[in-house]
Amino acid sequence: MSLQQDEHIQKVILHILKEPDDLGRQVGFKDLTSLHREWIREMIDGEGDYTLQAHRGSYKSSCLAVAIAILMILKPKQNIIFLRKTDSDVAEMLGMSDARKSSSQKKFLSNLCRTAGG
């Protein structure tokens, strides 16, 4: 990998960590705001337990999905466990149904994974 590619990757990673809500909007979570940025950053870099309480429809699950995706890409050796009442609830929340993703979202996620992974 060239120095120029390495610098580009570092810029992408810094942008993702600084403004994770921007990544969320790019992959289809159009209503994320600066408030959600803080939630996602706490989920990624926070220490200790973090309880997020907000009203229905406040995009808590969307923030969690973005945070988990970022962690999977940037910290691939870190274990993540997400529990809900049923397996289908977990799969739905994490957006594992590729049928729901547009081709542009799939392409963006594929490119992000390649960029972050080297």
C-alpha positions in Angstrom: 0.0 0.0 0.0 1.4 3.4 -0.9 1.8 6.3 1.5 -0.9 8.2 -0.4 -3.4 5.3 0.0 -2.5 5.0 3.7 -3.1 8.7 4.3 -6.5 8.5 2.5 -7.5 5.5 4.6 -6.6 7.5 7.8 -8.6 10.5 6.6 -11.6 8.2 6.0 -11.3 6.6 9.4 -11.0 9.9 11.2 -14.0 11.3 9.3 -16.1 8.2 10.3 -15.1 8.6 13.9 -15.6 12.3 14.0 -18.9 12.3 12.1 -20.4 8.8 12.2 -23.9 10.2 11.6 -22.6 11.2 8.1 -21.8 7.5 7.4 -25.3 6.6 8.6 -26.9 9.1 6.2 -24.8 7.7 3.3 -26.1 4.2 3.9 -29.7 5.2 4.2 -30.4 6.6 7.7 -31.4 10.0 6.3 -32.7 11.5 9.6 -29.6 11.2 11.7 -28.5 14.5 13.3 -25.7 15.9 15.4 -27.5 14.5 18.5 -27.2 11.0 16.9 -23.5 11.7 16.2 -22.9 11.9 20.0 -24.9 8.8 20.7 -23.0 6.8 18.1 -19.6 8.1 19.3 -20.5 7.1 22.8 -21.4 3.6 21.6 -18.1 3.3 19.8 -15.6 4.9 22.2 -17.5 5.2 25.5 -16.2 3.6 28.6 -18.4 1.5 30.9 -22.1 1.0 30.6 -24.1 3.4 28.5 -27.9 3.5 28.8 -29.6 5.4 26.1 -33.2 6.3 26.8 -35.2 8.3 24.3 -38.7 8.2 22.9 -39.9 5.8 20.2 -38.9 6.9 16.7 -35.8 8.8 17.9 -33.5 6.5 15.8 -31.8 4.7 18.7 -31.8 1.4 16.7 -30.4 3.2 13.7 -27.6 4.6 15.8 -26.8 1.2 17.2 -26.7 -0.3 13.7 -24.3 2.3 12.5 -22.1 1.9 15.6 -22.0 -1.9 15.3 -21.1 -1.6 11.6 -18.3 0.8 12.3 -17.0 -1.4 15.1 -17.0 -4.5 12.8 -15.0 -2.6 10.2 -12.5 -0.7 12.4 -12.1 -3.3 15.2 -12.6 -6.7 13.4 -11.1 -8.7 16.3 -13.4 -7.1 18.9 -16.3 -9.3 19.9 -19.8 -7.8 19.8 -22.9 -9.3 21.2 -26.4 -8.0 20.5 -29.3 -9.7 22.2 -33.1 -9.2 21.6 -36.1 -11.4 22.3 -35.8 -13.4 19.0 -33.1 -14.1 16.4 -35.3 -12.4 13.7 -35.4 -9.2 15.8 -31.6 -9.1 15.9 -31.3 -9.8 12.2 -33.9 -7.1 11.4 -32.2 -4.5 13.6 -28.8 -5.2 12.1 -30.2 -5.0 8.6 -28.9 -8.4 7.6 -31.5 -8.7 4.9 -29.6 -7.7 1.8 -32.9 -7.4 -0.1 -33.6 -4.2 1.8 -30.4 -2.5 0.8 -30.3 -0.6 -2.5 -27.5 -1.4 -4.9 -25.9 2.0 -4.1 -25.9 1.1 -0.4 -24.3 -2.3 -1.1 -21.7 -0.6 -3.3 -20.9 2.0 -0.6 -20.6 -0.6 2.2 -18.4 -2.8 0.0 -16.1 0.2 -0.8 -16.0 1.2 2.8 -15.0 -2.3 3.9 -12.2 -2.4 1.3 -11.0 1.1 2.2 -10.9 0.5 6.0 -9.5 -3.0 5.6 -6.7 -2.0 3.4 
